[in-house]
Amino acid sequence: MDKNLADEKCVACNSDDHPLTSESYSKYLVHLDDQSWNVVDNHHLIGSYSFSNFKDALEFTISIGNLAEDEWHHPEISLSWGEVQIKIWTHKINGLHKTDFIFAAKSDRIYSEQKIT
């Protein structure tokens, strides 16, 4: 089992890889904040983070954008007052890959470090 997904590096898959099945991604899902992340249609992850104001949500969004550039793994990010939603999947295989769960775990870590209540 992985020591901590947030400590791993996102690694690009290749077009020969197959999307993870629910049986194979369940071992990664348990490492994520179950209040934040959900798998939708066995295709993508959606994470939702709450904030007490727009400024904190914006700062988190910027941090996630920086993470996306550092990891070269780019989610859809939606920012609104007091909430940031992240939607991620691996486009190359049109489904979930371990890298998506690594990115989600890194997002959880950023949230826990930045959260201001």
C-alpha positions in Angstrom: 0.0 0.0 0.0 1.1 3.5 -0.7 2.7 5.3 2.3 1.0 8.6 1.5 -0.5 9.5 -1.9 0.3 13.2 -1.3 4.0 12.4 -1.2 4.0 10.7 -4.6 4.6 12.5 -7.9 2.0 12.6 -10.6 3.3 10.5 -13.5 1.8 10.7 -16.9 0.2 7.6 -18.2 0.3 6.4 -21.8 -2.5 5.7 -24.2 -2.1 1.9 -23.6 -3.2 2.3 -20.0 -6.8 1.5 -19.0 -9.0 3.5 -16.7 -9.1 2.2 -13.1 -12.1 0.1 -12.1 -13.9 0.7 -8.9 -12.2 -2.3 -7.4 -8.7 -1.0 -8.4 -9.3 2.7 -7.4 -10.9 1.9 -4.0 -7.4 1.4 -2.5 -6.6 5.0 -3.4 -9.9 6.5 -2.5 -9.5 5.6 1.2 -6.5 8.0 1.3 -8.6 11.0 0.4 -10.8 13.1 2.7 -14.1 11.4 2.3 -15.9 14.6 3.1 -14.3 16.3 0.1 -14.0 13.7 -2.7 -16.5 11.6 -4.6 -16.0 9.4 -7.7 -18.7 10.1 -10.3 -19.8 7.6 -12.9 -16.5 5.6 -12.4 -15.0 8.3 -14.6 -13.9 11.3 -12.6 -13.3 12.7 -9.1 -15.0 15.7 -7.8 -13.7 17.5 -4.7 -15.5 20.3 -2.9 -13.8 22.5 -0.3 -15.6 25.1 1.9 -14.2 28.5 3.0 -15.6 31.2 5.1 -15.0 33.9 2.5 -14.1 34.5 -1.1 -10.5 35.6 -0.5 -9.5 32.3 1.2 -11.2 30.3 -1.6 -9.3 32.3 -4.2 -6.0 31.7 -2.5 -6.7 28.0 -2.4 -7.6 28.1 -6.1 -4.3 29.8 -6.9 -2.5 27.1 -4.9 -4.3 24.4 -6.8 -3.4 26.1 -10.1 0.3 26.1 -9.0 0.1 22.5 -8.1 -1.4 21.7 -11.5 1.5 23.3 -13.2 4.1 21.7 -10.9 2.5 18.2 -11.4 1.6 18.8 -15.1 -1.9 17.5 -14.3 -4.7 20.0 -14.9 -8.1 19.7 -13.3 -11.2 21.7 -13.9 -11.5 24.3 -11.1 -14.6 26.1 -10.1 -14.4 29.1 -7.7 -17.4 30.7 -6.0 -17.9 32.6 -2.8 -16.8 30.2 0.0 -16.4 27.1 -2.2 -13.9 25.6 -4.6 -14.8 22.5 -6.6 -12.1 20.4 -8.4 -13.0 17.9 -11.1 -10.3 15.7 -12.3 -9.7 12.7 -14.6 -7.1 11.6 -17.0 -8.1 12.8 -20.4 -5.6 10.5 -22.3 -7.5 7.4 -21.1 -10.9 9.1 -20.5 -11.1 7.9 -17.0 -9.4 7.6 -13.6 -5.7 6.9 -13.1 -3.7 6.7 -10.0 -2.4 10.1 -10.8 -5.8 11.6 -10.3 -5.9 10.3 -6.7 -2.4 11.6 -6.1 -3.5 15.0 -7.2 -6.6 14.8 -5.0 -4.4 13.9 -2.0 -2.1 16.8 -2.7 -5.2 19.1 -2.9 -6.4 17.8 0.5 -2.9 18.5 2.0 -3.0 22.1 0.6 -6.5 22.6 2.0 -5.5 21.3 5.5 -2.5 23.6 5.5 -4.3 26.7 4.2 -7.8 26.4 5.7 -8.8 29.4 7.7 -12.1 29.1 9.6 
